[in-house]
Amino acid sequence: MPGHPGSRDSAESTPRVQWLEVAPEWAGQRLDNFLMGRFRGVPKSVIYRVIRKGAVRANRKRVKPDYRIAPGDSIRVPPMYEPAARPERAQPGRRVQRRMQAAVVHEAPDYLVVDKPAGIAVHGGSGVDFGLIETLRAARDDRYLELVHRLDRDTSGLILVARRRSALKALQDQFRRKSTHKVYRVLVVGEWPRGVDRVEAPLQRVTGGAGERLVRVSTDHGKAARTDFRALERFPGYTLLEATPLTGRTHQIRVHTAVQGCPVAGDEKYLDRASQSAWQRGGGDRLMLHAHQLAFETPEGEKVTFEAPVPEDFGAQIQRLRQRQ
């Protein structure tokens, strides 16, 4: 199966056995993860079974699933076929590819900075055929593209994509150490309490009655979460905030605003029905959360900061509130 970003068939290939040469950008990855990325339709159990039996070899030697592949490694892989009945996943069309290409605001050898539109998932799955990362892979010639972090589907703004495996590790380490800096623009329903500039409330992920993913405050089982807030502009019934998460929990800003009695406008998960209906009647049609600023250190050690202004639909809602005022 030639053409996969990260490996290429050698001259020794036969119709039944593949010899994959490891490209430099995949160095350091576990063998099992490398094969699962290479053969996405093959069940994990099959991949682990052929490794355990010794049918997969690195440089003609038996290896274990946790073997770290190196540049130039020759990986022998026995025939592994995706199930014939497996439906082929839809591919992103030219229009969405062009849209995502246009969303790239900065391109460096090690990473891309993308201004993700609202309504686009960062990756496929759970009823979504493809997301930002699959679309970028289809649109570009890059041999390696992986998400460094995530944004909710309905959140717009800056997201970081690694172009080398070494860069992915270096950048993700910064997010784990909380040494990156992220700033959001967020419009909330209600009047933000004066004097509240930090919310500290532990968060726990739970499953709702319909099976959807939710987050709640839990002092017993939640993980520590802190967000700094600053009121930027007040309107009748709404407040525009600057939010700086000091931790990176799922739905952190959305839940931390909700526990203050000021859920994010347009938030179908945490906004009550009456407020959501009022928002929609006034013309609101999106989640009013935007990743405005992202600062980090490049793999070369340079400190950089990127900003993305609020998109047109977000700005139009703010302008509408100003006119009402």
NORCORZI-V655531 format. One record per helix or strand of 3 or more residues. SS is the DSSP state (H for helix, E for strand). FROM is the first residue (numbers start at 1). TO is the last residue. If there is no record, write none. Layout:
SS,FROM,TO
SS,FROM,TO
//
This chain:
E,7,9
E,18,22
H,24,26
H,31,38
H,44,52
E,74,77
H,94,102
E,104,107
E,111,116
H,132,139
E,156,162
H,165,177
E,181,189
E,198,200
E,203,207
E,213,217
E,226,235
E,238,245
H,252,258
H,273,281
E,289,297
E,303,307
H,312,324
//
